[in-house]
Amino acid sequence: MEFADESAADHPFGGTLTAPVKIRADLAAHLPRARMVVSCTLDASGNLKNVRVLEAGPAEMTAKVIAALRSWKFQPALRGNQPVEVTAILGFGIDTSDRF
């Protein structure tokens, strides 16, 4: 996961941004060997919202990952001691080295 606080421009020296920590991030078993990239917002409560597929995998994989994301939960990112909403990029880069 890569993340950024888009509101940081409003307070660039407002404290250190601490990374979110996953609490629950289960995926379906036996996903196809493919790559998928998703953009979303991780809110101050630790929930994913506004999920957008940036790079889709096979249709079945994409559907399973999107369904799983609904139940994912994180400790939110923190600026100082305050939970903050961040934009996150999630990459599902299942090893595709056997394709070469």
Beta strands, then each sheet from edge to edge (+ up, - down):
strand 1: 2-4
strand 2: 17-18
strand 3: 21-24
strand 4: 35-42
strand 5: 48-55
strand 6: 73-75
strand 7: 77-79
strand 8: 82-84
strand 9: 86-93
sheet 1: 1+ 9- 4+ 5-
sheet 2: 2+ 7- 8+
sheet 3: 3+ 6-
end
